């Protein structure tokens, strides 16, 4: 479980709010990359919050509800496979994070916000700090990771209905054996990141 110490120490530096930002879907072969930004009260934690990758789907779903109920603010932004192919996944991730952060700035223009971003920086006029292993260290980043993961997993269920036969609802777009074999058998869809498929589709 990720505790409040890291974020609380940052808050003492004179900020009104700490905002955590994380992404999900960076390494996928299919679908959008999604970023979430969240500002949480730092008086007490929601029990069980940690890096979303360490949580079962059932536990994540329960925590998502609690986070949304307690959050001061949260936002999402996403970038499509077309954008990812055009600018590369790192830049697309940063663009999504930037948009999610901009919503917080728009909502609280007169507040001093520190954006803690999981291992990234964004091209935005704001106070920000990249945190390596942020979803382990920062409570707000861990909350953002859970929100982003749940948001994208729901998209994957929708995408699976549009593109049946690829198992997207199971592997969530990652390059599993099942997914790679489906791409070879059925061909890539408009939802696939062409720049990620070179080794799979090579003659």
Wavefront OBJ file of the C-alpha trace (Angstrom):
o trace
v 0.000 0.000 0.000
v 1.218 3.497 -0.867
v 1.075 5.841 2.115
v 0.759 9.620 2.413
v 4.267 10.494 3.569
v 5.731 11.436 0.203
v 2.806 13.610 -0.851
v 2.350 15.151 2.594
v 5.967 16.294 2.689
v 5.530 17.917 -0.719
v 2.334 19.654 0.409
v 4.240 21.235 3.306
v 6.390 23.112 0.785
v 3.521 25.565 0.347
v 1.160 24.070 -2.207
v -2.619 24.160 -2.105
v -2.925 20.793 -3.809
v -0.851 17.856 -4.986
v -1.945 16.420 -8.335
v -0.801 12.965 -9.390
v -0.534 11.999 -13.062
v -0.002 8.534 -14.534
v -0.629 6.745 -17.802
v -1.615 3.304 -18.974
v -1.269 1.570 -22.324
v 2.180 2.797 -23.217
v 3.455 -0.634 -24.231
v 0.337 -1.863 -26.032
v 0.126 -2.846 -29.686
v -3.480 -1.684 -29.878
v -5.528 1.286 -28.758
v -5.111 4.664 -27.128
v -2.669 5.630 -24.438
v -4.620 7.070 -21.492
v -3.503 9.536 -18.826
v -5.279 10.397 -15.592
v -4.761 13.357 -13.285
v -6.169 13.317 -9.759
v -6.082 15.565 -6.699
v -6.853 13.781 -3.430
v -7.405 14.931 0.153
v -4.256 14.096 2.096
v -5.807 13.715 5.541
v -6.099 9.945 5.231
v -5.536 7.269 2.633
v -7.976 4.930 1.007
v -6.865 1.529 2.275
v -5.275 -0.638 -0.388
v -4.247 2.076 -2.854
v -1.026 1.146 -4.629
v 0.365 0.800 -8.152
v -2.529 -0.462 -10.298
v -0.341 -3.242 -11.733
v -0.175 -4.823 -8.275
v -3.955 -5.007 -7.859
v -6.502 -7.571 -8.990
v -9.224 -6.343 -11.358
v -11.833 -6.728 -8.605
v -9.776 -4.715 -6.088
v -9.028 -2.011 -8.660
v -12.720 -1.619 -9.427
v -13.569 -1.152 -5.749
v -10.752 1.347 -5.265
v -11.756 3.298 -8.363
v -15.176 3.972 -6.838
v -13.627 5.119 -3.553
v -11.090 7.354 -5.300
v -13.749 9.047 -7.420
v -15.941 9.578 -4.352
v -13.139 11.228 -2.364
v -11.260 13.055 -5.113
v -11.096 16.834 -5.139
v -10.672 16.615 -8.908
v -9.863 14.092 -11.602
v -9.531 14.171 -15.381
v -8.618 11.880 -18.254
v -6.985 12.411 -21.626
v -6.163 9.951 -24.375
v -4.194 9.818 -27.599
v -5.132 7.589 -30.503
v -2.995 5.088 -32.421
v -2.816 7.629 -35.274
v -1.236 10.199 -32.967
v 1.076 7.582 -31.454
v 2.266 6.547 -34.916
v 2.724 10.174 -35.952
v 4.693 11.500 -32.978
v 5.872 8.312 -31.160
v 4.559 6.823 -27.936
v 6.661 8.957 -25.589
v 5.424 12.218 -27.076
v 1.834 10.953 -27.309
v 1.966 9.994 -23.629
v 3.253 13.444 -22.731
v 0.491 15.085 -24.769
v -2.171 13.073 -22.932
v -0.611 13.922 -19.565
v -0.430 17.586 -20.546
v -4.138 17.690 -21.436
v -5.140 15.990 -18.190
v -3.025 18.475 -16.205
v -4.412 21.440 -18.142
v -7.922 20.545 -16.990
v -6.779 20.828 -13.378
v -5.207 24.223 -14.060
v -8.412 25.381 -15.750
v -10.511 24.198 -12.804
v -8.289 25.774 -10.137
v -6.620 28.788 -11.808
v -5.878 30.555 -8.513
v -4.453 27.571 -6.637
v -0.808 26.588 -6.295
v -0.675 23.010 -7.574
v 2.310 20.684 -7.648
v 1.981 18.061 -10.376
v 3.744 14.808 -9.514
v 4.146 12.874 -12.752
v 5.183 9.247 -13.020
v 8.643 9.387 -14.623
v 7.723 12.148 -17.091
v 7.559 15.896 -17.619
v 5.034 17.814 -19.712
v 5.334 20.922 -21.858
v 3.125 23.069 -19.668
v 3.591 26.193 -17.577
v 3.018 24.541 -14.213
v 4.990 23.373 -11.197
v 5.862 19.757 -11.874
v 8.190 17.024 -10.734
v 8.910 13.713 -12.447
v 8.913 10.857 -9.924
v 10.668 7.592 -10.783
v 8.539 4.672 -9.535
v 5.945 7.309 -8.761
v 3.055 4.861 -8.436
v 4.950 3.162 -5.584
v 6.055 6.371 -3.835
v 3.186 8.811 -4.304
v -0.353 8.210 -3.105
v -1.836 10.599 -5.670
v 0.107 9.013 -8.544
v -1.066 5.574 -7.375
v -4.651 6.861 -7.394
v -4.109 8.211 -10.916
v -2.733 4.856 -12.050
v -5.873 3.087 -10.818
v -8.214 5.569 -12.513
v -6.281 5.397 -15.801
v -6.195 1.596 -15.772
v -9.917 1.222 -15.109
v -10.767 3.848 -17.743
v -8.676 2.118 -20.398
v -9.847 -1.390 -19.489
v -13.425 -0.298 -20.178
v -12.314 1.059 -23.538
v -10.761 -2.329 -24.295
v -14.104 -4.061 -23.739
v -15.700 -1.620 -26.194
v -12.888 -2.076 -28.719
v -13.223 -5.872 -28.479
v -16.815 -5.591 -29.681
v -15.755 -3.499 -32.666
v -12.803 -5.784 -33.506
v -13.769 -9.337 -32.454
v -11.305 -12.192 -32.672
v -8.258 -10.403 -31.261
v -8.957 -11.002 -27.564
v -8.596 -7.318 -26.691
v -10.931 -7.691 -23.707
v -8.448 -10.197 -22.239
v -4.947 -8.900 -23.029
v -5.980 -5.207 -23.175
v -3.955 -4.634 -26.336
v -0.610 -5.903 -25.062
v 1.574 -8.109 -27.220
v 0.624 -11.533 -25.891
v 1.079 -14.679 -27.947
v -2.677 -14.788 -28.601
v -2.668 -11.192 -29.784
v 0.344 -11.577 -32.076
v -1.124 -14.712 -33.637
v -4.461 -12.944 -34.203
v -2.704 -10.058 -35.956
v -0.949 -12.510 -38.268
v -4.173 -14.434 -38.953
v -6.598 -11.531 -39.304
v -4.327 -8.600 -40.127
v -4.042 -5.340 -38.206
v -7.125 -3.213 -37.543
v -7.438 0.594 -37.644
v -7.000 0.430 -33.865
v -3.525 -1.082 -34.054
v -0.391 1.003 -33.716
v 1.344 0.378 -37.019
v 4.665 1.651 -35.690
v 4.595 -1.160 -33.104
v 3.940 -4.005 -35.537
v 7.144 -4.059 -37.606
v 8.623 -7.232 -36.100
v 5.287 -9.047 -36.166
v 4.435 -8.237 -39.775
v 7.921 -8.514 -41.276
v 8.105 -10.933 -44.240
l 1 2 3 4 5 6 7 8 9 10 11 12 13 14 15 16 17 18 19 20 21 22 23 24 25 26 27 28 29 30 31 32 33 34 35 36 37 38 39 40 41 42 43 44 45 46 47 48 49 50 51 52 53 54 55 56 57 58 59 60 61 62 63 64 65 66 67 68 69 70 71 72 73 74 75 76 77 78 79 80 81 82 83 84 85 86 87 88 89 90 91 92 93 94 95 96 97 98 99 100 101 102 103 104 105 106 107 108 109 110 111 112 113 114 115 116 117 118 119 120 121 122 123 124 125 126 127 128 129 130 131 132 133 134 135 136 137 138 139 140 141 142 143 144 145 146 147 148 149 150 151 152 153 154 155 156 157 158 159 160 161 162 163 164 165 166 167 168 169 170 171 172 173 174 175 176 177 178 179 180 181 182 183 184 185 186 187 188 189 190 191 192 193 194 195 196 197 198 199 200 201 202 203
